[in-house]
Amino acid sequence: MSDLRTVIEAFVGAAIQPAMLDPGEAPLPLLRDQWSLSEWNGRLVLQAWDQQRNLVRKVVGLKEQKRDRLCLITEHFRKPEAELQIADLAAPIGTELSRKAFRTAFCERFRLMLAREWPEWQVVDLSADANLEESLSTAYVRAFLKSGSTGIAIMAANPESNSFAGIVPAGLIWLDYLRRREQAIAIARLLLYVPLGGERDAAFRADCLDSAKVLCQIFAFDEKDRVGAIDFADTGNLESTLPPCHRPVLPNADIRELPDIDDVDQVHRADGSISLQIRGLEFARASAGKLTCGIARRRRSDLNTVIAMAREIGRVRSPLADDRQHPLYSLNPEGWLESQVRAHPETIDASLRSVPIYGQVPIFSGPERGVIDLLGIDHTGRLVVIELKATADLQLPYQAIDYWLRVRKHLAAGDFERLGYFPGQVIRPDAPRILLVAPALEFHSTSETLISALAPRIEITRIGLASDWRSELRVMFRLRGNERP
């Protein structure tokens, strides 16, 4: 027993972030003066506590010892033996074990929540395990409730999740899977549970669903698992800003006019600056009479440096380049695709005006999403949201919806005309159209499922490109709504 005690004390003393990982419990850090080892009745007793919990376990043996974790055998009142891990959460395996422990603990917590909220329904499924074949990840807990010939699809977001809005497409995928699997059961309802404070973005997305196809409700729960239904009408306004579109008469008057440089696109930004790009990769910018140059970090520069850098980048970032593994070739593929669409918008949609096409407006209050947003206008004056992705992304349709909602908000407020966008154009008040543009083989397999659940007022077209889009834009298919290739 003394040897086992020595092993545990030595591990905890050497670990950077030691924590106790007990099945069904969230990780409990082993902090100084907040844990202890003692002997009682011939057993080693491990106790740890914080402001909310006090865990006591009788340790009877050591099952496995590794550099980043210990696996202990404990006595448990429900069964003779159980396993308990002590891990260093600062180690890579510790991080993964911590996430798994949080998921398992939330699963059990949510099971109790469902039993209380839906006492007359049978919980048939409850899991946070991945099902990659059906595009179901570990990010959310999913459940299936049944009563007679009626079922309910349920999805819940762990408070540790970094994307509460993503629960909407995840829930639709789960609902579609259950409808295919349980064909004898009528499953009309989709219930989404999110931590209190994270319901707004999910509600904005859920409000875009077709109620004739999906009866969706959102519930928010607090730290004491008190649950309340969310009224979509009470979620407030979307968070986005639309900066003024500056169009100086002589944007480069202070630095001599920028010459044409081979392979370099001069993209005018809404703030009045000019972005110098090679196939979507910005390497310099002209603003307020100054030139800055650089990829990751720009510094004050001169025209000669810009020209020299453009030649080198143009050589390696070319559709004819021999080295396809060069960092400058593979960097920012969405930017490359954006440059192709900006140069040939009529290939994507014949009704689009070639100019102006704005990038990344309105501005999101959150971090960059890794997806390019463009906003154009067609010859009838209707705004067109263009969402670009070079690789498969399950979230693509709903990332477009997020942008569409913000564009619609500023359109209804008259912000585009007031702030100088689309000069000389009469902008129609109709809701914008959405174009999803990606290589044909890179549309995610769930795209039809997600798009088919949207309300009819949202007009979406998917445009699939040939795989050699870096050299030439060729449209392989153009699908409206949930049409299949």
N, C-alpha and C positions, 0 to 999 in steps of 0.2 A: 504493500500500500504506500509505503514511503517512497519507493521508486516511481510509482505513478504520480504521486504528488510532485516529485522533483521534475518529472517530464513536463507536467502542466505548467508549473511555475516558470520553468526555463523557457518554454515556448511563449507564454504570455509576456515575459520580460523582454524577449528578443523581438517580438512582433511590433510593427509600427502602428497598426490599427487592429489589435486583437478584438474579437467579438465572439459571442456565444450564438451558435446557429442551431436552434431547436426546431424540429419539424412542427409546422403550424404556427410558429411565432416569427415575428420580424426580428432581424439580427439585433442583439443586445450588446453594445460595446462594453468591454471589460476595462473600465477606467480605474485609475488608482483610487483606493478608498471606496470603490463601488462594486467590489467583488471579494469573495473570500473562499478559502478551502479549509475544511475542518473534518474531523473524524467523529463518527457517531455509530455506535453499535457495530463496529467492525467495517463500516463503509466510509468511503471518502465522499463528503458532501460539498458540491459546488454551488455557490449562491452568487447571484448577480442582480443588481437592481438599478433603477433610475427613478425619475419622478412619477412614472406611470406604472411600472411593472416591478415585480419581485419574483425571480425564477429560482427554484431550488431543485437540484437534481442529484440523485445518489449515483456516483460513478463506481462501477464494479470492474472495469477493465479497459484496456487500450486495444482497439481493433486495428488501427493503422496510424502510422506516424510519417508525415512528410514535412518538407521544409516550410511549406506555407499553410499547413493545416494538420489538426489532430482529429481522428475519428474515435470517439469514446463510446463504450457500452454502458448504458445506464439502466437502473431499475425504474419502472414506470407503473403507476397504480393500475393502468388499463391492460398492461401486458408485462410478462416477466422481464423482457429485455427490449430496449430501444436504443437508437443511435443518437448521439449528440456530437456536433462538430464545433471545434474552436478553430477559427481561421483568421488569417491576417488579411483584412479587407484591402490593404494597400497593395497586395500581390495580385497579379492578373486573375488567378483562379479564385482568389478571395472576392474580387469584384463580381465575378460570375455567380459564385455561391451566394453572395449577398442578394443579388437580383433574384435568384431563384427562390431564396428564402422569403423575400418580400412578396413574390408572386404567390407562393404557397400560403403564406399567412393571409393575404388578401382574399384568396379563394375561400378559405374557411370563414373568414369574416363575412364575405358576401353570401355564403351559404346560409348563415344565420340571419342575415338581412332578408333574404328571399323567404325563408321559413316564417319570418314575422310578418312580412308584407303580403305574402301570398299563401296563407295557411291551407287553403283548400286545393292548391295545385300541387301536382307531383313534379319534383325536380328530376327530370330524366337525364340531363347532361349538365355537367358543370366542370369547366376545364380552362386552364391557361396554357396548355401545351401547344406546341406548334403543329400545324397540319399544312405543310408546304404545298401539297398537291391541291388543296382548296384555298390557298393564299390566306390562311388563318395563322397569325403570328402569336407570339407570347406577349404582345403589347397590351392585350385586353383579356379580361375573363369573359367567357361566353357561357350562356346557360340556355336550356330548353325546358320550358314548363308545359305540362299537359294536364288537361281535364276533360275526360271523355274523348270526343273527336275534335277538340279544339286545342290549339297550341299557341305558345307565345315564344318568340325569339328575344333573347335578352343579351345585352353586351354591357360590360362595366369597365370603367377606366380606373386603374390603380392610382392612388394619390401620388405615387412616385413617377407616373407617366409624364413624358415631356410633350405629349400631343393629345389634348382632349378633343380637338376638332376631328382628329383622325378616326374617332370612334364611329362617325356616321358611315363612311364607306366600309369600315370593318363590319359594322352591324348589318349593312345591306348584303355583304358577301355571306355572312352567317345565315341570314334569313333566306337567301337564295339556295344555299346548301341544304338547309332544313326542309325547304319546300320540295326539293328534288328527292331528298332521302325519305321524308315522311309524307308520301303522296296520299295516304288515307286520312291525314290530319289537315284540318283547315288552319293555316297559320297566316293571319292577316296583320298581327300586331308586332311591332318592333319597339322594345323598351330599352332606352339607353340611360345608364346610371353614371354620373360624373361627380367628382368632388365639388362641393360648394365653392364657387368662385371660378370654376372652369367650364361653366355651362354656356357662356355667351357665344363663343365661336361655334360650338356644336349646334346650338339652337339656330344660328343664322343658316348653317348648312341644311339642317333638318327641315327648316321652313321652305326649302326649295323642292321638297319631295312632292310627288303626286299622291295625294291622300286616297285616290281611287285605287292605287296599287300598293301603298304601304301606309298603315296607320302607325305613325311614329310618335312616341312620347319621350320626353327627357325628364329624368328625375335627378335632383341634386341631393347629396348626402353630406353631412358634416362629420366632424371627428368622433361624435358620439353615435353615428349611424342613424341619426334622425333624417327622414326622407321627406322631400316635398316635390310636387310636380311643378314643372316650369312652363309658364305661358309664353309662347314665342313672341307675342306682342309686347311683352314687358321686358325684353332683353336689352332695350336701349339702342343707341346708334352704333354703327360700325366705326371702328377706329381707323381713320386714314386721313391723309392730308394731300392737298393738291397745290403744289407751289405755282407761283406765276410763271408763265412761259415767256422768258426774256428773248427778244430778237433785236440785238443791237444792230444799228445800221452798218457799222464797220467793226465787226467783232475783232478784227486783227489789226486795227489801225495803229496800235502801239508797237507792233513787232513787225515788220513788213509782211505783206500778204503771203499766206502759206502757199507754196508752189504745189503743183500736182506731183506726187511721188508714186512710182510704180507700186501696185498692190495695196496702197494705203487708201482707206476710206475716211473721209472727214464727216463725222457724225455730229450734227448740231444738237446739243443738249438743251433741255428746257431752261437751265439756269444761265444760258448765254455762252457757255464754254463750247469748245470744239474738241471732241474726242478723236484722236488719231488711232485707227485700228487696222490690223491686218487680219482679214478673215475672222473678224469678231474678237480678236485679242487686242485690248487697248494697251499701247506702249507709250503713249505721250498724250498730253493735253495742253491746249492753248486757252488761256483764260486771263482776262484783265491785263493783256499785254505781256503775259509771261508764258514761257514754255517750260513744262516739266516732263521728265522722261523716266521710264522704268516700268518693270512688270509688277513685282510685288510691292515695291515702294518707289514712288516718283520723287525725283530731285530736280532742282532748277537746272535747265540745260539750254543749249542753243540749237539752231537749225541744222548745223553740220552734224552734231551728235544724233539728232533725230533721223536724218537721212541715212547715216551709217548704220544705225540700229534697224531701220526699216529694211535695208538690204539684207541683213543677216536673218532677220525674222522671216522675211518673204521667201528666202531660200529654203529654210527648213519647214516652214508652215505653208506647204504647197500641196495641192492634190496629187502632184506628180513626184513628190518627195520619195526618195529611196528608203529613208529611215523613218518608218511609221511609229517607232518607239521613242523618238526624240521628244523630250518634255514639251517643247514648244509646239510640236505637231498635235499631241494629244490633249494639251491644256485647253480647258473651256470649250468642249465640243458644242454646247448650246450657243455660245457666242458665234462660232463658225456658222452654225445653222441660221442664226439670226441674220448674219451678214448676207447669206444667200437669199433669204426671204426679203430683206430690205432691197436687194438688187433686182429681184424678179418677183414682186408681189403678184403680178398678173398671172404667173404660173400657178400660184396657190389658189387664187380666186380672181377671176376675170373682172369682177365688179369693183375690186379694190383700187383706190387712187394710189399712185406711186409715192406721192408726198402730200402732206407730211405723215410719217409714221413715227410715233413716240415710243420710247422705251421706259419701262418701269414707272409709269404714272397711272393712278395715284400711288403715292409712296406708302408702303406698309409700315406700321409702327414696330413690327417684329423684325427678327433677323432675316437675312437673305435665305431664300428657299431653294436655290439651285435650279430654278426654272426661269426661263426668259419670258417676260410678258411684253407684248407689243400692243399698241392701240392705234388703229387706223380708222379710215372712214371710206365708205363706198361711194359710188357715183350718185346714189340717191340721197346721200347725207346721213346714212345710218352708221353709227359707230360699230366697229368690229374689234373684238378682243381676240388676240392671236397668242396662243400658248404653245411654246416650243419645248420639245424634249428630245434629246439625241439617244437616250437609252430608256428601257422599260421602267415605268413608274406607276405603281398602283394608284397613287394619289393624284395623278395628272388631271382627271376630270374635275375633281373637287378643288384643286388648286386654281383651275380656271374659274370655277364658281366663286371662289373667294375674291378673285380679281373682278369678275363680272359684277358682283354685288357692290363693290366700291365704285366702279365706273358708273353703274346705274345710279348710285347715291349722288355723285357729283353731277351727273347728267340732269337729274331731276331738280337739283338746286341751281342749275344754270351756271355752274362753276367754269365749265370749259370755255364758253363764250366770254364770260367776265374776266377770266385770267389769261386770255390771249391764245387759246389753243384753236387749231384749225381755222386760221385767218381766211376770211373771204368765203367760208363755207357756211351754208345753212344746215345746222345740225338737227336732225329729226329727233323728236322726243321718244321714239320707240326704244324699247330695251335693246341693248347691243346684241349682235350675233356673236357666237363663239366659234373660233376655228382652232382645233387641236391638230398640231402639225408635228409629225415624228416619222422616222423611217418605218416603212410598212410593217416590218417584222418586230418592231419595238413597242407596238401598242400592247399594253398588258392584257392578259386573257380575261380579266374581269371588266374591261371597259364597257362592254355591252350591258352587263348586269348593272353597273353603276349609273350609266346614262339612261337606261330604260326606266329607272325609278324617279327621274326628275320630272318636275311639272312641265306641261306642254308649253308654257310661256317661255321656257329657256330653249333657245334654238342653237343646237350644237352640230357642227360638222367635223368629222375626222378626215384628215388628209394624210394618206400614207405615201411616203416617198421611196424611191428606189434606193438601194444600199449605197450607190455611188453619189450620194447627194453632195458630197464635198466638191465634186467636179461639175455636176450639173443637176439642177432640180428637175426631176421627172416624177409626175404623180402616177402612182400605181392604183390607188383607189380614192374615191371621195364618197364618204358615207354619211348620210343624215341620221341624226338620232342614234338609235340602237341597231341600225342595219348591220348586217354581217357581210364580210367580204365575199 
